[in-house]
Every structure is written in C-alpha cells, then in structure tokens.
Amino acid sequence: MTLLLRRIGRGNWSPLLISYDHHRQGQLPILLAAKVGDRIEVAGVAYRVSVVIP
C-alpha cells in the first residue's frame, strides 16, 4: 500500500510518499488502515491522506 500525504495548513509543502510492503509486515510497528481524508501524524507533523494506492 502506498500513501500520498500532504501537510495540513498553509503553504505549498512537498507531499510525503509512504509505502508499506505486506511481505515485510513483521518488521512494521503497527498495521495501518487509511482512507482518503484521514489525518496521520508523522514525526510530530500532521498530514492528510490525499491518495491511497493498494
């Protein structure tokens, strides 16, 4: 699964692209369920999910 995250707030910030590989699920700290519009916090910064690619 790949998530395209955009920073919440003013400004033209570059999007953050996060990819999860289900084959390496044992190495990931948590299972992530996300949909467009959800808010996710990464390193103390709030992002909004713009695109979810399964």
C-alpha positions in Angstrom: 0.0 0.0 0.0 1.3 3.5 -0.8 0.0 6.7 0.8 0.4 10.2 -0.6 0.3 12.6 2.4 0.0 16.4 2.2 0.9 18.6 5.1 -2.1 20.3 6.8 -2.1 24.1 6.9 -0.9 27.0 4.8 2.0 26.7 2.4 2.9 24.7 -0.7 4.7 21.9 1.0 6.0 18.9 -0.9 3.9 15.8 -0.5 5.2 12.8 1.6 5.0 9.4 -0.1 4.9 6.4 2.3 5.0 2.8 1.0 4.2 -0.3 3.0 5.1 -3.8 1.8 2.8 -6.5 3.1 5.7 -9.1 2.8 7.6 -7.2 5.5 4.6 -6.7 7.8 6.5 -8.3 10.7 9.1 -5.5 10.6 6.5 -2.7 10.8 5.4 -1.5 14.2 1.7 -1.3 13.5 -0.9 -2.3 10.9 -2.1 0.8 9.1 -5.6 1.3 7.8 -6.0 4.6 6.0 -8.5 6.2 3.7 -8.6 9.5 1.8 -9.1 12.4 4.2 -7.7 10.7 7.3 -5.2 12.6 9.4 -1.9 10.9 10.2 0.9 12.3 12.4 4.5 11.6 11.3 7.4 12.9 13.4 5.1 15.3 15.2 3.7 16.9 12.0 0.0 16.4 10.9 -0.6 15.2 7.4 -3.8 14.5 5.4 -4.1 11.4 3.2 -4.6 12.5 -0.4 -4.2 9.2 -2.3 -4.3 5.6 -1.3 -2.8 3.1 -3.8 -3.4 -0.6 -2.8 
